[in-house]
Amino acid sequence: MRHAAVWGIVLVFMVGASGCRNSVEIIAHRGASYLAPENTLASVKLGWQKDADVEVDVYLSKDNRIVVIHDSTTKRTSGGTDLKVSESDSQELRKLDVGSFKGPEFAGEPIPFLEEVLATIPPGRKLYVEIKCKKEILPILKPMLAQSGKMSQIVVICFDLEVAAASKQLIDVPTYWLKGTDKVKGTEQWIPHDPNLAETVKARGLDGMDVHYAGVTEEFVRGVRAAGLKLYVWTVDDPEEAARLVALGVDGITTNRPAWLREQLKNRRAIP
């Protein structure tokens, strides 16, 4: 009995030390975009209802309004109307229906203004704002976030390292560099992320990285942690892959199916 008790204590310690007892942040990709049209108020609100944080993409329109949309043009989500966001006035963009492509029940959903999304953030939740354009958005973004009263609930993410660094300097909120990966030419093997990238991110004053999940390895995670950075991954809808990433100790997972993925992880006892 004594040996059994000792081993029980050891096992509890091992599970705690491995991070398996730690929860992981679940972030709804473009809102709950599996069920509702991406980057609309419908998908954002559904993301909050699914007890997740939410990620949206933003561009600056011709008349300097921050609009929520992923692509640089409206063609994919508007049913074929092809307007370049940066060359279009916001009111012209707002006339488009970006909900019907997902289903008739979402007909009439407009492209949101960022301030509309900010107003929906509930207490205790975070909004991840992915900047899709260049630095010209920053002087407009900063006062908007401040005026919203939700600054403490904002995270900025961006693929452009220079824009991310400039945003961090101007807007003092957690800021993460987005990084993708590719497959080895002629194979289906993903290229692992380089652990040395963490030092580059740290040198630019950023708070962490938000990377494509397939390139995440144990070595990469160690490099990010050694640099004292946060580590998030996108976009994961596979429960087995999500469980692998939780075991490696990532801080958060972006997914199109937030509630479903969380339940799948609980069933696998990957998170409490």
Backbone as a ProteinNet text record, in pm:
[ID]
protein_1_A
[PRIMARY]
MRHAAVWGIVLVFMVGASGCRNSVEIIAHRGASYLAPENTLASVKLGWQKDADVEVDVYLSKDNRIVVIHDSTTKRTSGGTDLKVSESDSQELRKLDVGSFKGPEFAGEPIPFLEEVLATIPPGRKLYVEIKCKKEILPILKPMLAQSGKMSQIVVICFDLEVAAASKQLIDVPTYWLKGTDKVKGTEQWIPHDPNLAETVKARGLDGMDVHYAGVTEEFVRGVRAAGLKLYVWTVDDPEEAARLVALGVDGITTNRPAWLREQLKNRRAIP
[TERTIARY]
82.5	0	87	196.2	282.5	344.9	392.2	452	349.3	226.5	120.7	93.4	92.3	67.9	178.3	303.3	416.9	408.3	376.2	365.1	249.8	143.5	31.3	74.8	153.8	203.6	295.5	381.2	473.5	398	293.7	216.8	145.8	89.5	24.6	124.7	245.3	350.2	387.6	400.6	440.4	336.3	209.1	102.9	101.9	116.5	119.2	237.7	354.8	475.7	471.1	402.2	397.7	305.5	222.5	132.4	-3.5	-25.1	-150.3	-267.1	-238.3	-345.5	-377.9	-300.3	-324.9	-424.8	-517.1	-611.2	-542.2	-608	-552.9	-657.8	-613.5	-705.5	-759.1	-889.6	-953.2	-999.8	-957	-985.3	-1065.1	-1178.3	-1265.4	-1210.9	-1174.6	-1110.8	-1210.7	-1189.9	-1283.3	-1423.2	-1428.8	-1552.7	-1574.3	-1693.5	-1725	-1758.7	-1656.6	-1676.3	-1717.4	-1716	-1767.8	-1919.4	-1980.7	-2126.6	-2186.6	-2109.5	-2160.9	-2061.6	-2106.1	-2015.7	-1900.5	-1780	-1658.9	-1657.7	-1595.9	-1572.9	-1699.6	-1809.8	-1934.1	-1973.1	-2065.7	-2112.4	-2179.1	-2239.5	-2302.4	-2198.7	-2085.6	-1983.4	-1911.8	-1890.8	-1825.8	-1910.9	-2038	-2127	-2140.9	-2142.2	-2150.2	-2022.9	-1909.6	-1784	-1789.2	-1841	-1855.6	-1950	-2061.3	-2158.7	-2099	-1998.3	-1931.5	-1822.6	-1820.6	-1726	-1581.6	-1557.3	-1422.6	-1380.4	-1250.9	-1202.6	-1222.2	-1206.6	-1239.3	-1126.6	-1100.7	-1003.6	-1076.4	-1040.9	-1094.8	-980.8	-1005.4	-907.6	-953.5	-858.6	-897.8	-813.3	-880.5	-818.5	-862.7	-792.5	-829.9	-892.3	-1012.3	-1080.1	-1024.7	-1071.3	-1025.1	-1052.8	-1165.5	-1202	-1157.4	-1055.5	-990	-1082.4	-1167.1	-1245.7	-1187.6	-1181.6	-1129.6	-1244.7	-1234	-1339.5	-1288.6	-1381.7	-1347.3	-1369.5	-1259.5	-1264.8	-1127.6	-1124.6	-997.9	-922.8	-993.8	-928.2	-910	-818.4	-796.9	-906	-986.8	-1102.3	-1225.9	-1341	-1467.6	-1521.8	-1453.2	-1508.7	-1552.8	-1469.4	-1497.1	-1620.2	-1638.3	-1746	-1871.3	-1865.4	-1979.7	-2062.7	-2031	-2106.6	-2057.7	-1936.4	-1877.2	-1848.1	-1905.5	-1875.5	-1730.3	-1651.1	-1506.1	-1459.9	-1457.2	-1408.3	-1279.5	-1180.5	-1059.2	-1083.8	-1062.8	-1100.7	-1030.3	-901.6	-824.7	-860.3	-929.6	-966	-1115.3	-1186.8	-1332.3	-1372.2	-1472.8	-1527.3	-1601.8	-1600.4	-1660.7	-1810.3	-1880.9	-2024.1	-2054.7	-1966.7	-1981.3	-1960.5	-1860	-1833	-1948.4	-2009.1	-2115.1	-2245	-2257.9	-2378.5	-2378.8	-2262.9	-2250.4	-2306.3	-2357.8	-2406.2	-2293.5	-2234.9	-2125.7	-2169.6	-2301.3	-2354.5	-2414.6	-2473.7	-2546.6	-2458.9	-2327.8	-2240.8	-2236.7	-2267.9	-2267.2	-2402.1	-2507.9	-2641.5	-2746.3	-2867.7	-2972.9	-3013.7	-2993.3	-3030.7	-2941.2	-2828.6	-2736.9	-2742.1	-2842.4	-2855.2	-2861.3	-2786.5	-2788.1	-2682.4	-2601.2	-2492.5	-2392.9	-2366.8	-2271	-2128.9	-2034	-1896.7	-1899	-1855.6	-1862.6	-1750.8	-1778	-1672.4	-1610	-1481.2	-1416.7	-1481.1	-1524	-1583	-1710.8	-1780.5	-1899.1	-1860.6	-1751.6	-1703.2	-1654	-1580.7	-1529.7	-1642.9	-1755.2	-1868.4	-1929.2	-1902.5	-1962.8	-1878.4	-1753.5	-1664.5	-1721.6	-1748.1	-1800.3	-1687.3	-1721.3	-1619.2	-1548.4	-1417.4	-1340.2	-1296.9	-1331.1	-1294.3	-1196.6	-1123.5	-1025	-1057.5	-1024.8	-1039.8	-901.4	-873.1	-747.6	-770.3	-698.5	-713.8	-596.1	-622.9	-516.4	-509.5	-399.8	-380	-336.9	-416.4	-388.9	-323.4	-318	-260.5	-130.4	-91.6	36.8	20.6	125.6	130.6	30.1	-26.4	-117.4	-242.3	-270.2	-387.2	-364	-237.9	-206.4	-253	-232.6	-280	-431.6	-502.7	-648.4	-691	-617.4	-649.3	-628.7	-519.7	-487.4	-598.6	-645.1	-750.8	-882.5	-909.3	-1032.2	-1032.2	-919	-910.3	-922.3	-856.7	-861.3	-1003.6	-1073	-1208.7	-1308.8	-1276.7	-1368.8	-1378.4	-1275.4	-1270.9	-1236.6	-1195	-1166.4	-1017.9	-932.4	-791.2	-728.6	-767.7	-708.2	-753	-848.7	-901	-857.3	-759.9	-716.9	-579.7	-564.7	-435.6	-421.1	-303	-275.9	-188.1	-223.4	-141.9	-121.7	-8.4	22.2	131.9	118.9	222.3	343.2	320.4	428.1	501.6	626.2	702.2	722.9	743.9	765.1	638	525	398.2	369.3	397.6	375.9	461.5	588.4	678.2	632.7	589.9	541.9	414.8	327.9	205	235.9	330.9	367.6	421.1	499	554.2	446.2	347.3	244.5	128	90.2	-26.7	21	18	76.4	-20.8	-38	-117.3	-34.4	-66.4	6.7	5	121.2	134.8	215.8	160	223.9	248.8	362	397	337.7	260.6	204.5	307	316	414.6	355.8	363.7	318.8	434.4	404.9	509.3	470.2	562.9	539.4	575.2	544.5	581.9	711.5	786.5	906.3	864.9	935.4	898.4	889.3	775.1	755.7	711	688.1	644.2	526.3	471.6	363.9	416.1	547.9	608.4	618.4	561.5	567.7	706.8	748.3	878.4	863.9	941.3	930.3	969.7	908	946.2	1085.8	1159.9	1295.9	1291.1	1344.6	1343.6	1412.4	1506.6	1578.8	1490.9	1374.3	1282.2	1237.4	1236.1	1191.9	1281	1410	1500.3	1476	1441.5	1407.3	1285.3	1184.9	1062	1088.9	1167.3	1200.7	1276.8	1368.4	1448.1	1362.5	1248	1159.1	1060.6	1072.8	987.8	849.1	826.6	694.5	676.7	552.5	519	513.5	513.1	506.3	486.4	456	435.5	301.6	242.7	117.4	143.1	167.5	224.9	132	157.3	84.9	118	13.4	28.2	121.8	125.2	195.4	346.3	398.8	543	588.7	496.1	529.7	589.9	711	781.2	819.9	862.6	907.7	1026.9	1116.7	1233	1191.5	1094.2	1046.8	983.2	901.4	836.9	942.6	1047.5	1154.2	1220.2	1242.1	1303.9	1219	1087.2	995.3	991.6	986.1	982	1112.7	1224.8	1354.7	1364.8	1294.5	1294.5	1192	1114.5	1015.4	892.7	858.1	747.9	625.9	511.3	388.1	385.6	309.3	300.3	155.5	105.7	-28.5	-18.2	-121.6	-119.4	-251.3	-243.3	-362	-348.2	-452.8	-592.8	-623.3	-664.3	-669.2	-813.1	-859.1	-991.7	-982.8	-861.8	-837.8	-810.5	-898.3	-880.6	-748.3	-703.1	-577.1	-459.7	-462.5	-356.3	-363.5	-484.3	-501.1	-447.5	-475.6	-426.2	-273.8	-213.4	-66.3	-10.6	-74.8	-27.3	-46.9	-157.1	-178.6	-69.6	-36.7	68	203.4	227.2	352.6	355	237.2	232.8	202.8	130.9	96.6	-1.4	-0.6	-88.7	-229.8	-243.7	-376.4	-385.3	-508.2	-535.4	-647.5	-621.3	-724.8	-792.8	-925.7	-1003	-1131.1	-1181.8	-1310.6	-1427.8	-1398.6	-1503.8	-1471.6	-1481.5	-1431.2	-1497.7	-1629.7	-1696.9	-1676.4	-1687.4	-1670.7	-1530.1	-1429.2	-1291.7	-1263.3	-1314.5	-1294.2	-1354.3	-1472.2	-1537	-1457.7	-1404.4	-1322.6	-1197.5	-1137	-1017.9	-1052.1	-1165.9	-1208.9	-1231.6	-1291	-1315.6	-1185.9	-1081.8	-949.8	-867.8	-928.6	-865.6	-736.1	-733.6	-616.9	-620	-742.7	-758.5	-862.2	-855.7	-952.7	-1088.8
-119.4	0	125.9	118.6	235.9	267.2	160.1	181.2	235.7	186.6	233.2	381.6	422.8	563.5	651.9	604	682	698.5	588.2	594.8	685.5	686.7	776.8	921.2	956.9	1093.5	1128	1031.9	1054.2	1078.5	998.1	1013.4	1146.9	1191.2	1322.8	1431.7	1420.6	1519.6	1520.6	1399.6	1390.7	1451.6	1424.6	1481.3	1632.8	1683.3	1828.9	1891.5	1827	1883.3	1881.3	1784.6	1774.5	1876.4	1943.4	2043.5	1986.5	1856.4	1794.5	1843.8	1894.3	1942.8	2088.3	2153.3	2292.7	2302.5	2397.8	2419.5	2491.6	2497	2564.3	2662.2	2776.7	2878	2834.5	2842.8	2809.8	2939.5	2959.9	3084.3	3052.3	3117.7	3094.3	3168.7	3092.4	3144.9	3219.9	3350.6	3437.8	3428.7	3414.1	3380	3230.4	3186.5	3043.7	3013.5	3011.1	3014	2881	2772.9	2646.4	2651.2	2728.4	2733.1	2861	2968	3098.1	3161.3	3256.9	3317.9	3392	3361.3	3414.6	3567.1	3618.5	3761.9	3845.2	3791.9	3868.3	3878.1	3967.6	3976.7	3846.7	3776	3647.2	3547.5	3537.1	3439.7	3484.4	3615.3	3667.5	3639.7	3674.1	3653.4	3504.7	3421.2	3277.7	3227.7	3286.3	3250.8	3278.8	3395	3426.8	3327.1	3294.7	3200.9	3061.9	3028.6	2899.2	2902.7	3010.3	3022.9	3020.9	3090.4	3097.5	3242.8	3264.2	3392.9	3394	3510.7	3524.3	3594.7	3547.3	3611	3666.9	3791	3849.7	3913.4	3934.8	3996.7	4137.3	4231.6	4368.8	4429.2	4512	4593.8	4738.2	4828.9	4969.7	5000.6	5058.6	5093.5	5225.1	5261.1	5383.8	5507.8	5508.4	5623.3	5604.8	5522.7	5505.9	5452.3	5356.9	5283.7	5143	5092.9	4957.9	4859.8	4774.9	4678.2	4536.9	4448.4	4311.8	4218.2	4174	4084.3	4020	3896.3	3824.7	3855.2	3855.5	3871.7	4019.5	4045.6	4184.2	4230.3	4135.4	4169.3	4100.6	4141.7	4090.3	3971.1	3928.3	3831.9	3701.7	3643.8	3509.6	3505	3603.8	3597.7	3676.4	3754.2	3838.8	3781.5	3660.9	3603.4	3645.9	3701	3733	3879	3968.5	4111.1	4135.9	4181.5	4187.7	4331.3	4372.7	4505.2	4489.9	4569.8	4571.2	4656.8	4600.6	4667.5	4802	4806.4	4929	5040.3	5004.1	5102.9	5131.7	5085.2	5101.5	5176.8	5263.9	5330.6	5229.7	5253.5	5158.1	5139.5	5246.2	5233.8	5147.3	5153.3	5065.4	4920.3	4897	4761.9	4710.3	4798.9	4759.3	4719.8	4756.1	4720	4572.9	4509.7	4371.9	4272.9	4162.8	4052.8	3950.6	3939.2	3843.4	3728.6	3707.5	3597.7	3485.9	3520.2	3420.7	3306.5	3332.5	3225.6	3107.8	3135.6	3030.4	2960.5	3034.4	2976.2	3084.7	3053.2	3155	3219.6	3148.1	3205.2	3322	3339.1	3449	3558.8	3555.3	3655.4	3796.2	3886.8	4026	4063.1	3966	3998.7	4091.2	4210	4301.3	4279.6	4338	4343	4434	4385.9	4470	4574.2	4682.7	4772.8	4711.3	4736	4679.3	4729.3	4856.2	4907.3	4832.2	4778.1	4697.7	4567.3	4508.4	4385	4412.8	4521.1	4556.4	4569.1	4623.4	4644.7	4514.4	4403.9	4275.4	4197	4238.6	4158.3	4148.2	4027.8	4012.9	4014.6	4036	4031.3	3896.1	3900.5	3778	3714.5	3774.2	3718.4	3811.4	3755.7	3832.3	3831.5	3943.3	3953.9	3962.4	3869.4	3869.2	3942.8	4053	4136.5	4110.8	4044.3	4018.8	4131.2	4202.2	4311.3	4251.2	4275.8	4221.1	4323.1	4448.8	4552.1	4603.8	4724.3	4777.6	4875.3	4949.5	5033.6	5147.6	5182	5295.1	5275.3	5151.2	5125.1	5161	5164.9	5175.6	5305.7	5423.7	5546.9	5553	5474.3	5469.5	5361.7	5253.4	5142.6	5179.9	5249.5	5280.3	5357	5472.8	5544	5467.2	5387.3	5309	5208.9	5141.5	5045.3	5115.5	5230.5	5304.7	5350	5400.7	5451.3	5340.3	5220.3	5108.4	5069.6	5103.2	5060.3	4913.4	4849.5	4705.6	4676.2	4777.7	4761.3	4640.1	4614.6	4503.5	4367.7	4366.5	4241.6	4219.9	4298.4	4294.6	4229.5	4146.9	4092.3	4124.8	4170.2	4197.8	4087.4	4037	3936.5	3981.2	3941.1	3987.5	3901.8	3872.8	3799.8	3887.3	4015.9	4109	4147.3	4102.5	4125	4273.4	4351.5	4495.7	4563.3	4524.3	4582.4	4540.1	4413.1	4364.6	4443.4	4466.3	4539.5	4684.1	4745.8	4884.3	4892.8	4793.8	4791.4	4778.6	4693.3	4674.9	4804.2	4877.5	5003.6	5108.6	5110.3	5214	5176	5048.9	5001.6	4898.1	4931.3	4844.8	4734.8	4635.7	4517.3	4395.5	4275.5	4156.7	4145.5	4120.5	4117.8	3996	3918.1	3793.2	3793.8	3735.1	3722.1	3593.7	3606.7	3491	3431.6	3299.5	3233.2	3103.2	3087.9	2964.5	2868.3	2758.4	2664.3	2600.9	2528.9	2463.2	2315.8	2242.8	2102.3	2086.6	1984.8	1952	1925	1985.3	1974.2	1827.6	1794.7	1659.9	1558.8	1604.8	1513.2	1574.3	1497.9	1546.3	1582.4	1594.3	1620.5	1770.8	1813.8	1954.8	1991.8	2113.2	2163	2217.1	2168.2	2217.2	2365.1	2432.7	2571.2	2575.5	2677.6	2695.1	2753.7	2684.3	2737.1	2873.3	2903.2	3030.1	3150.4	3124.8	3234.7	3305.4	3230.7	3288.5	3405.9	3394.7	3503.7	3626.5	3604.1	3715.6	3789.7	3713.9	3772.7	3848.5	3789	3853.7	3983.2	3983	4101.9	4217.6	4185.9	4290.9	4337.4	4284.1	4329	4269.1	4163	4101	4002.5	3963.2	3880.6	3732.1	3696.1	3555	3530.7	3403.6	3360.7	3288.8	3297.8	3230.5	3160.4	3030	2960.3	2852	2812.5	2699.3	2574	2504	2391.7	2281.8	2258.5	2141.3	2149.8	2271.2	2285.4	2285.1	2262.7	2268	2134.8	2141.4	2025.1	2053.3	1949.4	1966.4	2061.6	2051.7	2139.4	2284.9	2306.6	2442.8	2500.5	2420.3	2466.7	2504.5	2422.7	2453.8	2587.1	2613.1	2738.2	2857.9	2845	2954.8	2979.1	2872.7	2887.1	2944.7	2902.9	2954.2	3104.3	3153.4	3296.9	3372.3	3299.8	3361.8	3411.4	3344.3	3389.4	3298.8	3352	3274.2	3201.9	3091.5	3014.9	2974.4	3022.9	2989.3	2921.3	2846.1	2774.8	2795	2785.3	2793.1	2690.6	2659.2	2653.3	2504.6	2458.8	2316.3	2271.3	2180.2	2119.8	1968.7	1916	1772.5	1748	1673.9	1652.2	1585.5	1489.1	1422.3	1519.4	1604.2	1702.9	1804.7	1842.5	1936.2	1876.4	1748	1681.9	1678.1	1655.5	1655.3	1792.4	1896.5	2031.6	2069.6	2025.3	2049.1	1980.4	1856.7	1781.8	1851.4	1918.1	1991.2	2120.7	2166.5	2282	2414.9	2415.5	2543.5	2618.2	2750.8	2833.7	2842.7	2833.9	2847.6	2785.4	2746.5	2684.2	2760.8	2804.1	2867.4	2760.8	2763.2	2659.6	2717.6	2654.4	2693.5	2640.1	2542.2	2472.2	2474.5	2589.3	2602.3	2511	2509.9	2427.8	2279.7	2239.4	2099.4	2051.1	2130.7	2088.3	2079	2173.5	2167.1	2038.8	2002.2	1880.6	1755.8	1756.6	1644.7	1630.1	1740.6	1736	1686	1724.9	1675.7	1525.2	1477.3	1333.6	1255.1	1319	1254.1	1283.3	1356.3	1396.1	1472.7	1543.5	1626.3	1756	1800.4	1918.8	1885.7	1952.2	1924.6	1984.7
0	0	0	80.3	88.9	-47	-116.4	-248	-346.7	-337	-426.9	-404.5	-276.6	-246	-300.7	-284.9	-336.2	-486.9	-556	-701.9	-744.4	-664.9	-696	-691.9	-590	-577.6	-694.4	-731	-842.8	-972.1	-996	-1119.4	-1125.2	-1013.6	-1009.8	-1042	-985	-1012	-1159.3	-1218.9	-1358.7	-1450.6	-1422.5	-1505.5	-1495.7	-1372.8	-1355.2	-1423.4	-1412.2	-1471.2	-1622.8	-1681.2	-1827.1	-1889.5	-1807.9	-1862.5	-1897.4	-1878.2	-1918.3	-1834.6	-1715.7	-1630.8	-1660.3	-1743.6	-1776.2	-1890.2	-1877.7	-1984.6	-2098.7	-2214.6	-2330.9	-2381.2	-2424.9	-2475	-2612	-2628.5	-2755.9	-2821.5	-2946.9	-3018.5	-3144.4	-3160.6	-3275	-3396.9	-3499.6	-3620.2	-3708.3	-3720.8	-3794.7	-3735.4	-3603.5	-3535.8	-3545.4	-3507.5	-3517.4	-3662.9	-3747.3	-3892.3	-3953.1	-3875.6	-3925.5	-3934.9	-3846	-3837.7	-3893.7	-3900.3	-3943.8	-4040.6	-4123.6	-4221.6	-4154.3	-4198.8	-4138.2	-4131.7	-4024.4	-4009.7	-4020.4	-3968.8	-3959.4	-3812.2	-3783.7	-3645.6	-3602.6	-3698.2	-3664.3	-3614.5	-3683.8	-3642.8	-3516.2	-3501.8	-3381.5	-3257.6	-3265.6	-3150.5	-3117.6	-3221.1	-3196.5	-3129.5	-3166.1	-3099.9	-2950.9	-2914.9	-2771.1	-2705	-2774.4	-2717.2	-2695.9	-2777.8	-2764.5	-2657.2	-2578.5	-2467.1	-2514.8	-2627.5	-2683.4	-2697	-2710.1	-2757.4	-2908.9	-2970.2	-3111.7	-3186	-3309.4	-3399.7	-3520.3	-3560.5	-3683.6	-3762.6	-3891.8	-3980.8	-4016.2	-4028.7	-4058.8	-4170.3	-4249.8	-4353.5	-4333.6	-4398.3	-4399.9	-4534.9	-4533.4	-4657.8	-4713.8	-4830.1	-4896.6	-4812.9	-4742.3	-4658.2	-4513.2	-4493.8	-4362.8	-4253.6	-4291.5	-4192.6	-4181	-4058.4	-4036.6	-4050.8	-4155.1	-4184	-4159	-4125.8	-4086.8	-4205.5	-4264.8	-4379.9	-4395.7	-4445.3	-4456.6	-4585.4	-4698.2	-4827.8	-4861.2	-4953.6	-4998.3	-5093.1	-5144	-5226.3	-5169.6	-5218.9	-5165.8	-5244.2	-5348.1	-5443.4	-5378	-5292	-5239.1	-5150.7	-5066.7	-4967.6	-5006.3	-5113.5	-5149.5	-5262.7	-5306.6	-5416.3	-5552.4	-5558.5	-5688.1	-5712.7	-5632.9	-5648.7	-5608.9	-5704.2	-5682.6	-5659.7	-5533.2	-5495.8	-5416.6	-5448.4	-5368.9	-5245.3	-5129.7	-5005.2	-4989.9	-5015	-4994.5	-5092.5	-5201.7	-5304.1	-5305.7	-5203	-5197.3	-5071	-5083.5	-4965.8	-4879.3	-4750.3	-4657.8	-4682.2	-4718.6	-4740.6	-4862.2	-4962.2	-5078.5	-5037.1	-4952.9	-4903.6	-4818.9	-4743.7	-4650.4	-4720.5	-4844.2	-4919.4	-4959.7	-4953.8	-4999.7	-4897.7	-4948	-4865.1	-4853.2	-4734	-4713.6	-4622.1	-4616.6	-4536.4	-4617.8	-4732.8	-4812.2	-4861.5	-4879.8	-4928.9	-4831.2	-4705	-4603.1	-4593.6	-4622	-4614.1	-4619.9	-4666.1	-4680.2	-4548.2	-4439	-4309	-4269.1	-4338.9	-4308.7	-4414.5	-4498.6	-4604.9	-4545.9	-4608.5	-4565.5	-4464.8	-4419.9	-4326.5	-4397	-4340.4	-4402.5	-4349.9	-4418.5	-4366.3	-4244.3	-4127.8	-4007.2	-4003.2	-3933.2	-3889.6	-3763.7	-3743.8	-3625.5	-3497.1	-3494	-3370.6	-3333.1	-3432.9	-3403.8	-3335.3	-3380.3	-3318.5	-3176.5	-3159.3	-3026.8	-2925.3	-2969.4	-2878.7	-2829.8	-2898.6	-2859.5	-2759.9	-2735.2	-2650.5	-2508.5	-2462.3	-2326.3	-2222.9	-2097.3	-1992.7	-1991	-1969.8	-1957	-2087.1	-2198.8	-2328.3	-2400.1	-2498.9	-2574.2	-2722.3	-2787.6	-2932.4	-2994.5	-3085.9	-3160.7	-3292.2	-3310.6	-3429.4	-3522.2	-3635.4	-3731.6	-3833.9	-3834.6	-3930.3	-4063.4	-4167.2	-4299.9	-4393.5	-4352.4	-4438.3	-4376.8	-4411.9	-4368	-4250.9	-4222.6	-4102.5	-4101.7	-4218.3	-4224.7	-4138.3	-4101.3	-4017.5	-3870.8	-3829.1	-3686.4	-3620.7	-3683	-3617.9	-3604.6	-3681.8	-3671.2	-3571.8	-3569.9	-3480	-3333.6	-3303	-3163	-3091.7	-3143.8	-3070.9	-3067.4	-3170.7	-3170.4	-3055.3	-3035.9	-2926.4	-2791.7	-2779.8	-2653.8	-2622	-2722.9	-2702.7	-2673.4	-2715.5	-2693.1	-2546.5	-2469.3	-2330	-2314.6	-2424.9	-2423.1	-2448.5	-2431	-2464.3	-2395.6	-2271.4	-2196.4	-2248.4	-2341.2	-2395.5	-2540.5	-2586.6	-2725.7	-2739.5	-2842.9	-2885.4	-3033.4	-3074.4	-3215.7	-3271.6	-3390.1	-3458.8	-3603.4	-3662.7	-3798	-3859.6	-3988.7	-4060.9	-4093	-4111.5	-4145.4	-4017.2	-4004.1	-3880.9	-3853.8	-3959.1	-3941.8	-3891	-3945.1	-3899.7	-3756.1	-3724.6	-3587.9	-3488.3	-3522.5	-3433.3	-3417.2	-3526.6	-3519.9	-3436.1	-3450.3	-3371.3	-3222.9	-3189.2	-3048.4	-2988.3	-3064.6	-3015.3	-2994	-3085.1	-3079.2	-2989.4	-2992.3	-2917.8	-2817	-2691.5	-2589.1	-2548.2	-2638.1	-2608.5	-2649.4	-2601	-2644.9	-2797.5	-2855.9	-3001.4	-3042	-3135.7	-3176.9	-3328	-3365.3	-3506.6	-3561.9	-3669.2	-3737.5	-3833.4	-3835.8	-3921.5	-3975.6	-4107.3	-4170.4	-4190.8	-4258	-4296.7	-4429.7	-4491	-4619.2	-4608.4	-4712.5	-4719.4	-4798.4	-4763.3	-4839.2	-4983.9	-5077.5	-5218.4	-5261.6	-5322.2	-5373.3	-5269.7	-5145	-5038.5	-4964.2	-4872.1	-4786.1	-4647.4	-4633.2	-4502.9	-4478.1	-4365.5	-4329.2	-4279.5	-4309.9	-4264.5	-4122.2	-4026.3	-3888.1	-3877.5	-3784	-3756	-3694.2	-3727.6	-3677.3	-3535.5	-3436	-3298.4	-3286.4	-3375.6	-3368.7	-3400.8	-3461.8	-3491.2	-3363.3	-3254.2	-3127.1	-3085.6	-3109.3	-3072.7	-3159.9	-3286.8	-3375.5	-3323.6	-3282.2	-3229.8	-3100.5	-3013.8	-2886.4	-2909.5	-3005.8	-3034.5	-3084.8	-3145.6	-3195.1	-3089.2	-2969.9	-2859.5	-2858.1	-2935.9	-2939.8	-2824.4	-2803.8	-2688.3	-2718	-2846.7	-2878	-3025.5	-3056.8	-3194.1	-3205.9	-3323.5	-3356.3	-3489.4	-3486.4	-3601.6	-3655.9	-3780.6	-3838.3	-3758	-3719.8	-3626.5	-3675.8	-3807.8	-3859.8	-3841.3	-3824.5	-3806.8	-3662.3	-3569.2	-3427	-3382.5	-3328.9	-3275.3	-3130	-3062.1	-2923.5	-2917.5	-3014	-3017.6	-3036.7	-3123.1	-3146.7	-3020.7	-2953.6	-2830.5	-2726.7	-2714.5	-2619.2	-2653.6	-2781.6	-2823	-2788.9	-2810.1	-2778.8	-2628.6	-2551.6	-2405.4	-2351.1	-2408.9	-2364.5	-2386	-2487.8	-2515.9	-2431.2	-2351.1	-2264.2	-2337.5	-2448.4	-2532.3	-2519.1	-2557.3	-2567.2	-2702	-2708.6	-2832.2	-2859.6	-2973.1	-3019.5	-3156.1	-3192.9	-3320.8	-3394.7	-3527.9	-3614.6	-3725.3	-3795.4	-3756.9	-3745.9	-3627.9	-3595.9	-3574.8	-3661.7	-3646.5	-3626.6	-3613.9	-3593.9	-3445.3	-3377	-3232.5	-3196	-3276.6	-3245.2	-3255.1	-3355.9	-3369.6	-3256.6	-3219.4	-3108.8	-2978.7	-2955.3	-2833.8	-2832.6	-2949.4	-2958.6	-2919	-2965.7	-2938.7	-2792.2	-2734.1	-2591.2	-2510.8	-2548.1	-2477.6	-2489.6	-2601.8	-2619.4	-2538.5	-2497.5	-2408.8	-2474.2	-2589.3	-2650.4	-2561.5	-2574.3	-2491.6	-2546.4	-2678.6	-2736.8	-2874.3	-2910.7	-3040.3	-3108.5	-3231.4	-3312.4	-3397	-3397.6	-3465.2	-3522.3	-3627.6	-3684.2	-3601.8	-3513.2	-3438.4	-3288.4	-3224.1	-3086.4	-2984.2	-2977.7	-2876.2	-2903.2	-3029	-3066.5	-3034.9	-3069.9	-3045.5	-2896.3	-2818.4	-2673.8	-2617.5	-2663.6	-2615.4	-2655.1	-2778	-2823.1	-2736.7	-2700.5	-2615.8	-2476.1	-2424.9	-2293.8	-2298.7	-2408.1	-2421.6	-2425.9	-2480.7	-2485.5	-2359.8	-2266.6	-2141	-2165.7	-2279.9	-2309.1	-2229.2	-2197.1	-2111	-2006.4	-1890.3	-1784.4	-1817
[MASK]
++++++++++++++++++++++++++++++++++++++++++++++++++++++++++++++++++++++++++++++++++++++++++++++++++++++++++++++++++++++++++++++++++++++++++++++++++++++++++++++++++++++++++++++++++++++++++++++++++++++++++++++++++++++++++++++++++++++++++++++++++++++++++++++++++++++++++++++++

